[in-house]
């Protein structure tokens, strides 16, 4: 414990961050990493927790709206607008470190623009809905324990 107290503040924060991630995952049968990677958000915000909380709130609201719009655009087969919406959603998920999902949204954006492989669109939209729902749950925990993360 004394060693922990003598570490620099940034190192303490990193250790607390890692500890918290492990603690949050301890209840799961298989340890998994968090869906989100907040390193870009941490860097971009300069540690401004108010800005981080605002970004988390915006993201949480946006992804629900994006998911609903994506469903509507799929039903109406409006693939041009679906591609544009995938572009917007890609930016949001990138900020929260959902990089694999961002790549899939980029693929959806390009394919929808060219009307290529439309059978893949619902799969990507469903993945977007599932992964962002999990991310929002994580971000709620982060928001409640913001001092441990930033």
C-alpha positions in Angstrom: 0.0 0.0 0.0 2.8 2.4 0.8 4.3 1.8 -2.7 0.9 2.8 -4.2 0.9 6.0 -2.3 4.4 6.9 -3.5 3.5 6.4 -7.2 2.8 9.4 -9.4 -0.9 10.4 -9.7 -1.1 9.3 -13.3 0.2 5.9 -12.4 -2.3 5.6 -9.6 -5.1 6.5 -11.9 -4.0 3.9 -14.4 -3.8 1.3 -11.6 -7.2 2.2 -10.3 -8.6 2.1 -13.9 -7.2 -1.4 -14.4 -8.4 -2.5 -10.9 -11.9 -1.2 -11.6 -12.1 -2.9 -15.0 -11.2 -6.2 -13.3 -13.6 -5.6 -10.4 -16.4 -4.9 -12.8 -15.7 -8.0 -14.8 -15.3 -10.3 -11.8 -18.9 -11.3 -11.7 -18.7 -12.7 -15.3 -17.9 -16.4 -15.9 -15.3 -15.5 -18.5 -13.3 -12.4 -18.0 -13.7 -10.1 -21.0 -12.3 -6.7 -21.7 -14.6 -3.7 -21.7 -16.2 -2.8 -25.0 -15.2 0.8 -24.7 -11.7 2.2 -24.8 -11.7 5.7 -23.3 -8.1 6.6 -24.0 -9.0 8.9 -26.9 -11.7 10.5 -24.8 -9.4 10.9 -21.9 -6.7 12.5 -24.1 -9.2 14.7 -26.0 -10.8 16.0 -22.8 -7.6 16.8 -21.0 -9.1 15.2 -18.0 -12.1 17.5 -17.9 -14.6 15.3 -16.3 -17.6 17.6 -17.0 -16.8 17.3 -20.7 -16.4 13.5 -20.5 -19.8 13.2 -18.7 -21.4 15.3 -21.4 -19.8 13.2 -24.2 -21.1 10.0 -22.5 -24.6 11.5 -22.2 -24.6 12.6 -25.9 -23.3 9.2 -27.0 -25.9 7.3 -24.9 -28.7 9.3 -26.4 -27.4 9.4 -30.0 -26.9 5.6 -30.3 -30.5 5.0 -29.4 -31.7 7.4 -32.1 -29.2 6.0 -34.6 -30.5 2.5 -34.0 -34.1 3.5 -34.5 -33.3 5.4 -37.7 -31.2 2.5 -39.0 -34.1 0.2 -38.5 -36.5 2.6 -40.3 -34.0 3.1 -43.2 -33.5 -0.7 -43.6 -37.3 -1.2 -43.7 -37.8 1.4 -46.4 -34.6 0.3 -48.2 -33.3 3.8 -48.2 -29.7 2.7 -48.5 -28.3 6.1 -49.4 -29.4 7.6 -46.1 -28.4 4.5 -44.3 -24.9 4.9 -45.5 -24.9 8.6 -44.4 -26.2 7.6 -41.0 -23.5 4.9 -40.7 -20.9 7.6 -41.3 -22.3 9.7 -38.4 -22.6 6.7 -36.1 -19.0 5.7 -37.0 -17.7 9.0 -35.6 -19.6 8.5 -32.4 -18.5 5.0 -31.7 -14.9 5.9 -32.6 -14.8 8.5 -29.8 -15.8 5.8 -27.3 -13.1 3.4 -28.6 -15.4 0.9 -30.3 -12.9 0.6 -33.1 -14.0 -2.8 -34.5 -17.6 -1.5 -34.7 -16.4 1.7 -36.4 -14.7 -0.4 -39.1 -18.0 -2.3 -39.7 -19.9 0.9 -39.9 -17.4 2.2 -42.5 -18.0 -1.0 -44.5 -21.8 -0.4 -44.2 -21.3 3.2 -45.3 -19.4 2.3 -48.4 -21.5 -0.7 -49.3 -24.8 1.2 -48.8 -23.5 4.1 -50.9 -22.8 1.7 -53.8 -25.8 -0.6 -53.0 -23.4 -3.6 -52.6 -24.2 -6.6 -50.5 -27.5 -5.4 -49.0 -28.0 -8.7 -47.1 -25.1 -7.6 -44.8 -26.8 -4.4 -43.7 -29.2 -5.9 -41.1 -26.3 -7.9 -39.6 -24.2 -4.8 -39.1 -27.2 -2.8 -37.8 -27.9 -5.5 -35.3 -24.3 -5.6 -34.2 -24.4 -1.8 -33.8 -27.5 -2.1 -31.5 -26.0 -4.9 -29.4 -22.5 -3.4 -28.9 -23.7 0.1 -28.3 -26.2 -1.2 -25.7 -23.3 -2.9 -23.9 -21.2 0.2 -24.2 -23.9 2.4 -22.7 -24.1 0.1 -19.7 -20.3 0.3 -19.2 -20.4 4.1 -19.6 -23.1 4.4 -17.0 -20.7 2.7 -14.6 -17.8 5.0 -15.7 -20.0 8.1 -15.2 -20.8 7.0 -11.7 -17.2 6.4 -10.9 -15.7 9.1 -13.1 -12.9 10.0 -10.6 -11.5 6.5 -11.1 -11.2 6.9 -14.8 -10.1 10.5 -15.3 
